[in-house]
């Protein structure tokens, strides 16, 4: 619709119609099968709110949503289409690896393609907006939502979030007819949670956040700033406060920083109930005041809190809230619907897309392979197909390779590892050994209602379903090889899943120890939504492959990697701690005094633990391959434009099999008026090489990207000695170059 007509529509709308656009309801008021992703209060929304609410979340199903849309538009005074939103976090029906795993692929193009398929599958079933990508920098694995993040690095999070957003809003190109800004197979994306949620104190869910303004701006806002280039349709406010001021009532954050400084032009939506929670955070005295604070701060849509639905109309009528603020927010929502082309076709994208298409599954498989990280390999992997192998552990027969945020995924669509192995007719025997969780752990983690969309079917029966292929532990001899597939349950990560310890489930630890008693030839395959404390597992295993929560194609990916049909190429998007006492730990921890160095390891008066190392078990950016690579030291390359820095190096596959290396480029400020991170990732490139093949890698860095905040929060963009390194992890340096940019500001 032309802007002129859209403005005309806004001018004709009643106050209730405009306020309706600012309210998002859960789908249960329209359909009892809707997915609940938050708590619902006692109060039923006023009837006019159900009639005029501009968007709904948590519903799926083309026929159902088509019928609801038709009825809703018919009864709406101006027939404005309803916008169906949902949490499509890592796939809709074809489930990809969790975002924490996708980031380990260091393969932006693949992540973008996968998001395009997720968008097309969503649109085909009526969903036209997702609450994804999550941009929260996360360094604390005690926080369950680290699984939804792209890990600890601001730059990697920014790159991955940008391409995932672009994928959502571009779709996969199928069914394209009109020339709408977000095409039929595309959906509106939403950067969340703005901002700082990944830094909750002590990794405890919904806890306060204590970050300096400098760290907030340089690390936690960076991914959001980077993703603005992809023109996000929405930004979601975080539950937390920043510097003691809750985001959903924080005008400085939402207006001055997000809109004016970052140039965001879309719709701000609150997180579930976070407007109403201003009262719990004691910054307002009631829901009317919460509504007043949020609408003045710039929250355009109140998701599922009582504030807007019960109080906004009265606040306007009593003159506390100017109509201009209502017009501004209603306008932002109408523009978003217009970008989606809903006024021309409220059912855009609902034809034609095949769910779980061969193409979508192919991309999901590639991503599951490239998201897995080979952490250890004492020449045990890859296994030979003719090798007699025991596949053991509760995940061998499990379809629970998805996650709590795969709310529309179906375990029935997931092959088990044992099914994949049987199809290959390999000489394998299965030793399930134990359940994923003990009964007590199942109760603690509410594992039986783990699927947010009430999924009745239980995990396939583990034992007896394949007759003679089952073995007992006693059959495992000292020379036998065992692939042990272990890990957290789906319910143990995601929202409201913080943990104080990072251990494997109890029964699995015992089973692992029992197997380790019998043989040392163990391949440990770990399924988890977060870094776990795997130190003892790694000590007793000859190989460790971290598969995260690999999604619909996870079993195929694990088998291909273990037998060398694919070469592992994943690199850690988050440090694996030595133990839980070490968290939060990240490669970009700032420099301290009393620095521990190789020369003074015994000196106790250094910044260190006396009982464990400072370094994580496996660092950010680390991952092994079945082949080997060399990277030449970086050299500076003269640039035509003086505001660009060129870094050149070469990478070569010096092994026997094809593989991919991720060349990482880090910058370190050698001396500055403020203490700075040890180093910061500034570029990376994944290079696929045949044996013996060599390729040049050139990074072009804009000097603005190296700026940081000085003592008075002024931007320092030069005059500082810098050291730039390249390598294949945050700990490995293939050399460095030093440079100093002239100071501009
Ligand atoms: C949840 C989450 C948010 C999600 C929203 C809608 O509470 O915090 O990430 O998108 O509510 O389900």
Boltz pocket constraint, residues with backbone or C-beta under 6 A from the ligand:
constraints:
  - pocket:
      binder: B
      contacts: [[A, 37], [A, 38], [A, 57], [A, 87], [A, 131], [A, 192], [A, 271], [A, 272], [A, 495]]
      max_distance: 6.0
